[in-house]
Amino acid sequence: MSKITIGRQFCGPPNSGNGGYVCGLLAEGLDGPVTAVLRAPIPLDVELDLEDQEGAHVLLGEAGPIGSAGAAKMALPDPPPAPSLESARAAAARHVGLTNRVHPICFTCGTAREEGDGLRVFPGQVEGAEPGLVACVWRAHENFARADGTIAPEVVWAAIDCPGYFAWVEKEGRHGALLGTMTGGGGPRPEGRRGVHPGRLAAVEGRPQGVRGRGALFRRRRTACPGPSGLDRHRAAARRLSFPALAPAGLSRHPPPPEGTSMRAASVSDFRELARRRLPKIFFEYIDGGSYAEVTLARNVRDLEEIALRQRVMVDMTQLSMKVETLGQTLAMPVGLAPVGMAGMYGRRGEAQAARAAASAGVPFTLSTVGVCSVEEVARTGTPPWFQLYMLKDRGYMRELLARAKALGCPVLVFTVDLPTPGPAIATCDPVSPAPPGWRRPWPRPGTASPTPPGPGTSSSTAGPIPWARWPPRSPKAGVSPTSCRGSPATSIAP
């Protein structure tokens, strides 16, 4: 038995090992074509046991086997002719991850990874080819070379992993696949060539091969490019993708219509797609992404997936009502619009538009501390908003905001304490997310509720009463315990 640790650099989704990289590690030392199978997400920075069992490698986690590799279970047919290097370059420019947040920190295809830290393999649909044939160019970095000067095999497996995923995306328009099985080709190499070398240009391709049950088979390969004479066939691999029985929360099973065509929203994912098409990339990623590795974002999505509405039948449907009483108000349904920072960037006077929509639906709208529209402008829509307040270092500025909100009759104060220090988002660090030409920061503006918060940042707060922020005096206060939110923002709501 030996030990193996997958470093955080080699992630696929956040907090899980890159499938191709892990399969390549499991296949190391085995002869001939090898099939690697992953049965569970591979933890990062955790020492795992690797066993030899009758000519196969088995990776063990706390609850048992989580991966294995052995003699190939499927034949690797000779692939058809590869796209030209020019076609591969052009296809890479159409990579969906350049315009849509897919897996920005993935070791293979992450757009937020630097050269030499990630592989930056960006496969896109090949022009004029059948849907699902994707390709791109890749030049291996010297950081991934072994002592003999060749690129580590597990890195090559990683490079040909994600093209299979994006082949599925281009063919079916559906995300959410997980790597199940990957078969890597062995056999003799071209004469005089041993392994992949740093700096050597290659074309990477992926194409659909078939479907079995809830799994899809894709064939992909890396083809070395020795020069203008053409491409040398070098390695082939096949991959089986498995899909959850249910699509992730908010994702649609049907592909969106092509760019430039009209689209009627039928799900949350459709509204997201409409926003992606309409907004400049930097604005869309600001509202669509999360901080750091987006772990809390992923947990929130999983928590929402566990919530189901219970269907009731054989009941009287003539008197239906979702009205609720909360914080001294009657709401048409138990829903409220949460504060969204700088919502005015996403639509002209966005906060005012949202306030009108909320009022027409009989639900509350919450104005963010960093809204583009002032609290006075939003109140002029006819219904004073709930007002969200961050704990800022400048207490005088906070008192000023509270006084203005009280004077306008804002009925509820939403006090948010999840920002003792700003959390950098991947989108804000992404060099491919420039601001649109002519764009200027919408703050500060005299008379708004949201100039740049004074001081270098926010201020921490502790549990207990906030005497100077009573809303109004002697009113009850409802709170959400930070320890019960699994990393979700902690907010107190005081009527």
GITARA-V715849 format. One record per residue. N is the residue number from 1. RES is the residue in one letter. OMEGA is omega in whole degrees, -180 to 180 (* if undefined). Layout:
n:N res:RES omega:OMEGA
n:N res:RES omega:OMEGA
//
This chain:
n:1 res:M omega:176
n:2 res:S omega:-179
n:3 res:K omega:179
n:4 res:I omega:178
n:5 res:T omega:177
n:6 res:I omega:-179
n:7 res:G omega:-177
n:8 res:R omega:177
n:9 res:Q omega:-172
n:10 res:F omega:-180
n:11 res:C omega:168
n:12 res:G omega:166
n:13 res:P omega:177
n:14 res:P omega:176
n:15 res:N omega:176
n:16 res:S omega:-177
n:17 res:G omega:175
n:18 res:N omega:-173
n:19 res:G omega:-179
n:20 res:G omega:180
n:21 res:Y omega:-179
n:22 res:V omega:178
n:23 res:C omega:178
n:24 res:G omega:177
n:25 res:L omega:-180
n:26 res:L omega:-178
n:27 res:A omega:-176
n:28 res:E omega:177
n:29 res:G omega:178
n:30 res:L omega:-177
n:31 res:D omega:173
n:32 res:G omega:176
n:33 res:P omega:-174
n:34 res:V omega:172
n:35 res:T omega:177
n:36 res:A omega:-177
n:37 res:V omega:175
n:38 res:L omega:-176
n:39 res:R omega:-178
n:40 res:A omega:175
n:41 res:P omega:-178
n:42 res:I omega:-178
n:43 res:P omega:-179
n:44 res:L omega:177
n:45 res:D omega:178
n:46 res:V omega:179
n:47 res:E omega:-178
n:48 res:L omega:178
n:49 res:D omega:176
n:50 res:L omega:-176
n:51 res:E omega:168
n:52 res:D omega:-180
n:53 res:Q omega:176
n:54 res:E omega:176
n:55 res:G omega:178
n:56 res:A omega:176
n:57 res:H omega:-179
n:58 res:V omega:179
n:59 res:L omega:-174
n:60 res:L omega:172
n:61 res:G omega:-177
n:62 res:E omega:-175
n:63 res:A omega:-180
n:64 res:G omega:-177
n:65 res:P omega:176
n:66 res:I omega:177
n:67 res:G omega:179
n:68 res:S omega:177
n:69 res:A omega:179
n:70 res:G omega:-180
n:71 res:A omega:-175
n:72 res:A omega:179
n:73 res:K omega:180
n:74 res:M omega:179
n:75 res:A omega:178
n:76 res:L omega:-180
n:77 res:P omega:176
n:78 res:D omega:-179
n:79 res:P omega:176
n:80 res:P omega:-179
n:81 res:P omega:-178
n:82 res:A omega:173
n:83 res:P omega:178
n:84 res:S omega:178
n:85 res:L omega:179
n:86 res:E omega:178
n:87 res:S omega:179
n:88 res:A omega:178
n:89 res:R omega:-179
n:90 res:A omega:180
n:91 res:A omega:-179
n:92 res:A omega:179
n:93 res:A omega:179
n:94 res:R omega:-180
n:95 res:H omega:-175
n:96 res:V omega:180
n:97 res:G omega:178
n:98 res:L omega:-179
n:99 res:T omega:-177
n:100 res:N omega:-180
n:101 res:R omega:-179
n:102 res:V omega:176
n:103 res:H omega:-169
n:104 res:P omega:-180
n:105 res:I omega:179
n:106 res:C omega:-180
n:107 res:F omega:-177
n:108 res:T omega:-169
n:109 res:C omega:-177
n:110 res:G omega:179
n:111 res:T omega:179
n:112 res:A omega:-179
n:113 res:R omega:179
n:114 res:E omega:174
n:115 res:E omega:-179
n:116 res:G omega:174
n:117 res:D omega:172
n:118 res:G omega:-176
n:119 res:L omega:179
n:120 res:R omega:175
n:121 res:V omega:-172
n:122 res:F omega:-178
n:123 res:P omega:177
n:124 res:G omega:-179
n:125 res:Q omega:177
n:126 res:V omega:-176
n:127 res:E omega:178
n:128 res:G omega:-180
n:129 res:A omega:178
n:130 res:E omega:180
n:131 res:P omega:180
n:132 res:G omega:176
n:133 res:L omega:-177
n:134 res:V omega:180
n:135 res:A omega:174
n:136 res:C omega:174
n:137 res:V omega:-180
n:138 res:W omega:174
n:139 res:R omega:-176
n:140 res:A omega:-179
n:141 res:H omega:-178
n:142 res:E omega:179
n:143 res:N omega:-176
n:144 res:F omega:-179
n:145 res:A omega:175
n:146 res:R omega:-178
n:147 res:A omega:-179
n:148 res:D omega:176
n:149 res:G omega:179
n:150 res:T omega:178
n:151 res:I omega:-180
n:152 res:A omega:-178
n:153 res:P omega:-179
n:154 res:E omega:177
n:155 res:V omega:177
n:156 res:V omega:176
n:157 res:W omega:179
n:158 res:A omega:-178
n:159 res:A omega:-179
n:160 res:I omega:178
n:161 res:D omega:-172
n:162 res:C omega:176
n:163 res:P omega:176
n:164 res:G omega:178
n:165 res:Y omega:-177
n:166 res:F omega:172
n:167 res:A omega:177
n:168 res:W omega:-179
n:169 res:V omega:-178
n:170 res:E omega:-178
n:171 res:K omega:-173
n:172 res:E omega:-179
n:173 res:G omega:-174
n:174 res:R omega:178
n:175 res:H omega:174
n:176 res:G omega:-179
n:177 res:A omega:176
n:178 res:L omega:179
n:179 res:L omega:177
n:180 res:G omega:-176
n:181 res:T omega:178
n:182 res:M omega:178
n:183 res:T omega:-179
n:184 res:G omega:-179
n:185 res:G omega:174
n:186 res:G omega:177
n:187 res:G omega:-176
n:188 res:P omega:176
n:189 res:R omega:175
n:190 res:P omega:-176
n:191 res:E omega:178
n:192 res:G omega:-178
n:193 res:R omega:-178
n:194 res:R omega:175
n:195 res:G omega:179
n:196 res:V omega:-176
n:197 res:H omega:178
n:198 res:P omega:177
n:199 res:G omega:-178
n:200 res:R omega:-178
n:201 res:L omega:180
n:202 res:A omega:170
n:203 res:A omega:179
n:204 res:V omega:-175
n:205 res:E omega:173
n:206 res:G omega:180
n:207 res:R omega:178
n:208 res:P omega:178
n:209 res:Q omega:180
n:210 res:G omega:-179
n:211 res:V omega:175
n:212 res:R omega:-180
n:213 res:G omega:177
n:214 res:R omega:178
n:215 res:G omega:178
n:216 res:A omega:180
n:217 res:L omega:177
n:218 res:F omega:177
n:219 res:R omega:176
n:220 res:R omega:-180
n:221 res:R omega:170
n:222 res:R omega:180
n:223 res:T omega:-180
n:224 res:A omega:-179
n:225 res:C omega:-174
n:226 res:P omega:-178
n:227 res:G omega:-176
n:228 res:P omega:-177
n:229 res:S omega:179
n:230 res:G omega:-177
n:231 res:L omega:176
n:232 res:D omega:177
n:233 res:R omega:-172
n:234 res:H omega:-176
n:235 res:R omega:177
n:236 res:A omega:178
n:237 res:A omega:176
n:238 res:A omega:-175
n:239 res:R omega:174
n:240 res:R omega:177
n:241 res:L omega:175
n:242 res:S omega:-174
n:243 res:F omega:177
n:244 res:P omega:180
n:245 res:A omega:179
n:246 res:L omega:175
n:247 res:A omega:178
n:248 res:P omega:-178
n:249 res:A omega:177
n:250 res:G omega:-179
n:251 res:L omega:-179
n:252 res:S omega:178
n:253 res:R omega:-177
n:254 res:H omega:-180
n:255 res:P omega:177
n:256 res:P omega:177
n:257 res:P omega:-178
n:258 res:P omega:177
n:259 res:E omega:177
n:260 res:G omega:179
n:261 res:T omega:180
n:262 res:S omega:-176
n:263 res:M omega:176
n:264 res:R omega:-174
n:265 res:A omega:177
n:266 res:A omega:-179
n:267 res:S omega:177
n:268 res:V omega:-179
n:269 res:S omega:177
n:270 res:D omega:176
n:271 res:F omega:177
n:272 res:R omega:180
n:273 res:E omega:177
n:274 res:L omega:177
n:275 res:A omega:180
n:276 res:R omega:-179
n:277 res:R omega:-172
n:278 res:R omega:-170
n:279 res:L omega:167
n:280 res:P omega:-172
n:281 res:K omega:-177
n:282 res:I omega:179
n:283 res:F omega:-180
n:284 res:F omega:-177
n:285 res:E omega:178
n:286 res:Y omega:-177
n:287 res:I omega:-175
n:288 res:D omega:-172
n:289 res:G omega:177
n:290 res:G omega:-177
n:291 res:S omega:178
n:292 res:Y omega:-178
n:293 res:A omega:177
n:294 res:E omega:-179
n:295 res:V omega:179
n:296 res:T omega:177
n:297 res:L omega:-180
n:298 res:A omega:179
n:299 res:R omega:179
n:300 res:N omega:179
n:301 res:V omega:179
n:302 res:R omega:179
n:303 res:D omega:179
n:304 res:L omega:179
n:305 res:E omega:-177
n:306 res:E omega:-180
n:307 res:I omega:179
n:308 res:A omega:175
n:309 res:L omega:-178
n:310 res:R omega:179
n:311 res:Q omega:176
n:312 res:R omega:-179
n:313 res:V omega:180
n:314 res:M omega:177
n:315 res:V omega:180
n:316 res:D omega:-177
n:317 res:M omega:-175
n:318 res:T omega:-178
n:319 res:Q omega:-179
n:320 res:L omega:178
n:321 res:S omega:175
n:322 res:M omega:-177
n:323 res:K omega:177
n:324 res:V omega:173
n:325 res:E omega:179
n:326 res:T omega:176
n:327 res:L omega:177
n:328 res:G omega:-179
n:329 res:Q omega:174
n:330 res:T omega:-179
n:331 res:L omega:180
n:332 res:A omega:178
n:333 res:M omega:-178
n:334 res:P omega:-177
n:335 res:V omega:173
n:336 res:G omega:177
n:337 res:L omega:-178
n:338 res:A omega:179
n:339 res:P omega:177
n:340 res:V omega:-179
n:341 res:G omega:175
n:342 res:M omega:-180
n:343 res:A omega:178
n:344 res:G omega:175
n:345 res:M omega:-173
n:346 res:Y omega:177
n:347 res:G omega:-178
n:348 res:R omega:-176
n:349 res:R omega:-171
n:350 res:G omega:-179
n:351 res:E omega:179
n:352 res:A omega:177
n:353 res:Q omega:-179
n:354 res:A omega:179
n:355 res:A omega:178
n:356 res:R omega:-180
n:357 res:A omega:180
n:358 res:A omega:-180
n:359 res:A omega:-180
n:360 res:S omega:179
n:361 res:A omega:179
n:362 res:G omega:179
n:363 res:V omega:-177
n:364 res:P omega:172
n:365 res:F omega:-180
n:366 res:T omega:180
n:367 res:L omega:180
n:368 res:S omega:173
n:369 res:T omega:-178
n:370 res:V omega:173
n:371 res:G omega:177
n:372 res:V omega:178
n:373 res:C omega:179
n:374 res:S omega:178
n:375 res:V omega:178
n:376 res:E omega:-180
n:377 res:E omega:-180
n:378 res:V omega:179
n:379 res:A omega:-180
n:380 res:R omega:177
n:381 res:T omega:177
n:382 res:G omega:-179
n:383 res:T omega:178
n:384 res:P omega:-177
n:385 res:P omega:160
n:386 res:W omega:-175
n:387 res:F omega:179
n:388 res:Q omega:-177
n:389 res:L omega:171
n:390 res:Y omega:173
n:391 res:M omega:-179
n:392 res:L omega:-180
n:393 res:K omega:-179
n:394 res:D omega:-177
n:395 res:R omega:178
n:396 res:G omega:178
n:397 res:Y omega:178
n:398 res:M omega:179
n:399 res:R omega:179
n:400 res:E omega:179
n:401 res:L omega:-179
n:402 res:L omega:-179
n:403 res:A omega:179
n:404 res:R omega:-180
n:405 res:A omega:178
n:406 res:K omega:-178
n:407 res:A omega:-179
n:408 res:L omega:177
n:409 res:G omega:176
n:410 res:C omega:-169
n:411 res:P omega:-173
n:412 res:V omega:173
n:413 res:L omega:177
n:414 res:V omega:-173
n:415 res:F omega:-173
n:416 res:T omega:-174
n:417 res:V omega:-176
n:418 res:D omega:-174
n:419 res:L omega:175
n:420 res:P omega:173
n:421 res:T omega:-178
n:422 res:P omega:177
n:423 res:G omega:-178
n:424 res:P omega:177
n:425 res:A omega:180
n:426 res:I omega:-177
n:427 res:A omega:-178
n:428 res:T omega:179
n:429 res:C omega:-173
n:430 res:D omega:-178
n:431 res:P omega:180
n:432 res:V omega:-179
n:433 res:S omega:-180
n:434 res:P omega:174
n:435 res:A omega:-180
n:436 res:P omega:-179
n:437 res:P omega:177
n:438 res:G omega:-178
n:439 res:W omega:176
n:440 res:R omega:178
n:441 res:R omega:-176
n:442 res:P omega:179
n:443 res:W omega:0
n:444 res:P omega:172
n:445 res:R omega:-180
n:446 res:P omega:175
n:447 res:G omega:180
n:448 res:T omega:177
n:449 res:A omega:-169
n:450 res:S omega:166
n:451 res:P omega:176
n:452 res:T omega:-176
n:453 res:P omega:-179
n:454 res:P omega:178
n:455 res:G omega:-176
n:456 res:P omega:-179
n:457 res:G omega:179
n:458 res:T omega:-177
n:459 res:S omega:180
n:460 res:S omega:179
n:461 res:S omega:179
n:462 res:T omega:-180
n:463 res:A omega:179
n:464 res:G omega:-177
n:465 res:P omega:176
n:466 res:I omega:-168
n:467 res:P omega:-175
n:468 res:W omega:-178
n:469 res:A omega:180
n:470 res:R omega:-170
n:471 res:W omega:-23
n:472 res:P omega:-180
n:473 res:P omega:176
n:474 res:R omega:178
n:475 res:S omega:178
n:476 res:P omega:-178
n:477 res:K omega:177
n:478 res:A omega:-177
n:479 res:G omega:174
n:480 res:V omega:-177
n:481 res:S omega:179
n:482 res:P omega:-177
n:483 res:T omega:-178
n:484 res:S omega:-171
n:485 res:C omega:-180
n:486 res:R omega:177
n:487 res:G omega:179
n:488 res:S omega:179
n:489 res:P omega:179
n:490 res:A omega:-176
n:491 res:T omega:172
n:492 res:S omega:-179
n:493 res:I omega:-179
n:494 res:A omega:176
n:495 res:P omega:*
//
